[in-house]
Amino acid sequence: MTLTDRDIMREALEAIIEIEEDSPAAFRAAKLIAQETLDLLPAEKGKIRG
């Protein structure tokens, strides 16, 4: 099964909604999901992702 950018973004947003605010592990997981999602999205013209 191949996930589309939209599917990945949906999963990331749903995960962020479920975060326990006082849970450092949940925050780190959400941060990782967000970074991986950004890394998978096409870069905007003229911008370089590092």
Summary of the structure (lengths in Angstrom):
residues: 50
radius of gyration: 12.5
end to end distance: 27.6
largest distance: 37.8
contacts: 92
relative contact order: 0.17
helix: 60%
strand: 0%
